[in-house]
Amino acid sequence: MEAIQVKAYGTTSAEADLNQMEIPRRKPTPKDIEIDILFCGVCHSDLHFAKNDWGMTQYPVVPGHEIVGRVLSVGAKVTDYKKGDLVAVGCLVDSCRSCSNCKADLEQYCPEWVGTYGGFDKHLKTNTHGGYSESIVVDEDFVLRVPENLDHAGIAPVLCAGITTWSPLRHWKVGKDSKVAVVGLGGLGHMAIKLAHALGAHVSLFSRSNNKIEDAKALGADEVIISTDETAMQSAMGKFDLILDTVPYEHDLNPYVGTLATNGTLVVVGYLGPLDPMLVTVPMIMGRKSVAGSLIGGIAETQELLDFCGEHNITSDVEVINIQDINEAYGRMLKSDVKYRFVIDMKSLKS
């Protein structure tokens, strides 16, 4: 298939920094949309994938799955978009379209889902490349409409950090009578607080230190529980209907399980890997409490989230950077030195 070359930022090995390169993009098919990328969020997954922390990266790789841009052109059979529309692309650019998950709008659980980067482009027969680039070509079924009233940079992380927390909030039917707690105040955690608050829930943050109290309440938290304070933790026992655990590294879940109400669920959305220490099942059995996991969301659910954000004027708190500063941003991200998400202004690549 015919391709064009576009400028991008990526890496050719786990040891190398990200640098400017050229990558192929397919010429749009009749169902494709060509998008001029304005902003791209920087996710922890980008760093892990670039460094092959999960052992599955094929190089070269161009990260980025929090993409906001304008439609440059549309294929002849595209019906829902036109040139100039403000659109977005999240973590998925294709799926099988026929399995039970796809038919239920759960493309994120399709066994053949195609990631925005690190997947397989069936047209070019190459790896897919992400949003650290000038432009991208995506099937219209995986393109999302962005409300024009939202800050273009601030909406980018909603495509990953936002939907990762929104999906469990919706699945477990969080509303005005719900009591929700969030573990970890980072990219995912700050979105979880904003969204749960906007849904009408009573929202708490578990934090290891007092220095997060002011920030958490400004984001919409009703209270902050210091998890290192035994008295505070004891007072929270049996309280929460849902806990969203957004911590991205190995940690002990047991102290939080006890704070679940009967039938409550703790959902892990941040950490991938084995647990140490292991879960103690006694409080789970004695209160029919659950520990679950959740991925991102499907296309319909992500569009629902973008519409909700438009209605409530919700965006991520971001620090906008130039693409040339991406390696420094990765280093800062490892130290949690950002409130709460980096977003790349892609003008810096185009210029």
Backbone hydrogen bonds, N-H to C=O, Kabsch-Sander energy under -0.5 kcal/mol:
donor,donor_aa,acceptor,acceptor_aa,energy
4,I,25,R,-2.9
6,V,23,I,-2.4
8,A,21,M,-2.4
9,Y,132,Y,-2.6
10,G,19,N,-2.4
11,T,61,V,-2.1
16,A,13,S,-0.5
19,N,10,G,-2.9
21,M,8,A,-2.6
23,I,6,V,-2.2
25,R,4,I,-2.8
27,K,2,E,-2.1
32,D,29,T,-1.8
33,I,138,V,-2.4
34,E,73,S,-2.6
35,I,33,I,-0.5
35,I,136,I,-3.1
36,D,70,R,-3.1
37,I,35,I,-0.7
37,I,134,E,-2.2
38,L,68,V,-2.4
39,F,68,V,-2.1
40,C,344,I,-1.7
41,G,66,E,-2.4
42,V,342,F,-2.5
43,C,41,G,-0.6
46,D,43,C,-0.8
47,L,43,C,-1.2
48,H,44,H,-2.5
49,F,45,S,-2.7
50,A,46,D,-2.5
51,K,47,L,-2.1
52,N,49,F,-1.2
53,D,48,H,-2.7
55,G,52,N,-1.2
61,V,11,T,-2.2
67,I,89,V,-2.5
68,V,39,F,-2.5
69,G,87,V,-2.4
70,R,36,D,-2.1
71,V,85,D,-2.1
72,L,34,E,-3.3
73,S,34,E,-1.3
75,G,32,D,-2.5
77,K,30,P,-2.0
78,V,30,P,-0.5
78,V,75,G,-1.6
84,G,71,V,-2.5
85,D,82,K,-1.9
87,V,69,G,-2.9
87,V,85,D,-0.6
88,A,144,L,-2.2
89,V,67,I,-1.9
91,C,159,L,-0.6
93,V,114,V,-2.6
94,D,114,V,-0.9
103,K,99,C,-2.4
104,A,100,S,-1.0
104,A,101,N,-0.5
105,D,102,C,-1.7
106,L,101,N,-3.1
109,Y,106,L,-2.3
110,C,107,E,-1.7
113,W,110,C,-1.7
114,V,94,D,-3.0
115,G,113,W,-0.6
116,T,91,C,-1.8
118,G,128,T,-2.0
119,G,115,G,-0.6
121,D,126,T,-3.4
122,K,120,F,-0.9
125,K,121,D,-2.3
126,T,121,D,-0.8
128,T,119,G,-1.3
130,G,62,V,-3.3
131,G,64,G,-2.1
132,Y,63,P,-2.1
133,S,131,G,-2.4
134,E,7,K,-2.2
136,I,35,I,-1.7
138,V,33,I,-2.4
140,E,31,K,-2.7
142,F,139,D,-2.3
143,V,140,E,-1.5
144,L,88,A,-2.7
146,V,86,L,-2.1
150,L,147,P,-1.5
155,I,151,D,-1.7
156,A,152,H,-0.5
156,A,153,A,-0.9
158,V,155,I,-1.1
159,L,155,I,-0.5
159,L,156,A,-1.9
160,C,157,P,-1.6
161,A,157,P,-1.2
162,G,157,P,-1.7
163,I,158,V,-1.6
164,T,160,C,-2.4
165,T,161,A,-0.9
165,T,162,G,-0.6
166,W,162,G,-2.6
167,S,163,I,-2.3
169,L,165,T,-1.5
170,R,166,W,-2.5
171,H,167,S,-2.7
172,W,168,P,-2.5
173,K,170,R,-1.5
174,V,169,L,-2.7
178,S,175,G,-1.7
180,V,178,S,-0.6
180,V,202,H,-2.8
181,A,242,L,-2.3
182,V,204,S,-2.2
183,V,244,L,-2.8
184,G,182,V,-0.6
184,G,206,F,-1.3
186,G,184,G,-0.7
190,H,186,G,-2.5
191,M,187,G,-0.9
192,A,188,L,-2.5
193,I,189,G,-2.0
194,K,190,H,-1.9
195,L,191,M,-2.7
196,A,192,A,-2.5
197,H,193,I,-2.3
198,A,194,K,-2.1
199,L,195,L,-1.6
200,G,197,H,-1.4
201,A,196,A,-2.1
202,H,178,S,-2.7
203,V,201,A,-0.6
204,S,180,V,-2.4
205,L,223,E,-1.9
206,F,182,V,-3.1
207,S,205,L,-0.6
207,S,225,I,-2.4
212,K,209,S,-0.9
213,I,210,N,-1.6
216,A,212,K,-2.7
217,K,213,I,-2.2
218,A,214,E,-1.8
219,L,215,D,-1.5
220,G,216,A,-0.7
221,A,216,A,-2.5
222,D,203,V,-3.1
223,E,203,V,-1.2
225,I,205,L,-3.2
226,I,224,V,-0.6
227,S,207,S,-2.7
227,S,225,I,-0.7
229,D,226,I,-1.8
230,E,228,T,-0.8
233,M,229,D,-2.4
234,Q,230,E,-2.3
235,S,231,T,-1.9
236,A,232,A,-0.7
236,A,233,M,-0.7
237,M,234,Q,-1.2
238,G,258,G,-1.7
239,K,236,A,-1.4
239,K,259,T,-1.3
240,F,259,T,-2.8
241,D,179,K,-2.0
242,L,179,K,-1.6
243,I,265,T,-2.3
244,L,181,A,-2.8
245,D,243,I,-0.7
245,D,267,V,-2.9
246,T,183,V,-2.5
246,T,244,L,-0.8
253,L,251,H,-0.6
256,Y,253,L,-1.3
257,V,253,L,-1.5
258,G,254,N,-1.2
259,T,256,Y,-1.3
260,L,257,V,-1.6
261,A,240,F,-3.3
263,N,287,G,-2.4
264,G,261,A,-2.6
265,T,241,D,-1.9
266,L,290,S,-2.8
267,V,243,I,-3.3
267,V,265,T,-0.5
268,V,266,L,-0.6
268,V,292,A,-3.2
269,V,245,D,-2.6
269,V,267,V,-0.6
270,G,245,D,-1.2
273,G,271,Y,-0.5
281,T,279,L,-0.6
285,I,281,T,-2.8
286,M,282,V,-2.6
287,G,283,P,-0.6
287,G,284,M,-0.6
288,R,284,M,-0.7
288,R,285,I,-0.6
289,K,284,M,-2.1
290,S,264,G,-2.3
292,A,266,L,-3.2
294,S,268,V,-1.4
302,T,298,G,-2.2
303,Q,299,I,-2.3
304,E,300,A,-2.2
305,L,301,E,-2.0
306,L,302,T,-2.4
307,D,303,Q,-2.4
308,F,304,E,-2.3
309,C,305,L,-2.8
310,G,306,L,-2.1
311,E,307,D,-2.1
312,H,308,F,-2.1
313,N,309,C,-1.0
314,I,309,C,-1.9
315,T,313,N,-0.5
316,S,154,G,-2.7
318,V,316,S,-0.6
319,E,341,R,-2.2
321,I,343,V,-2.6
323,I,345,D,-0.5
325,D,322,N,-1.9
326,I,323,I,-1.7
329,A,325,D,-2.2
330,Y,326,I,-2.3
331,G,327,N,-1.7
332,R,328,E,-2.3
333,M,329,A,-2.7
334,L,330,Y,-1.7
335,K,331,G,-0.7
335,K,332,R,-0.7
336,S,333,M,-1.7
337,D,332,R,-2.8
338,V,336,S,-1.1
340,Y,338,V,-0.5
341,R,317,D,-0.8
343,V,319,E,-2.0
344,I,40,C,-3.3
345,D,321,I,-2.8
346,M,38,L,-2.2
346,M,344,I,-0.8
348,S,345,D,-1.8
349,L,346,M,-0.9
350,K,346,M,-1.9
351,S,347,K,-2.1
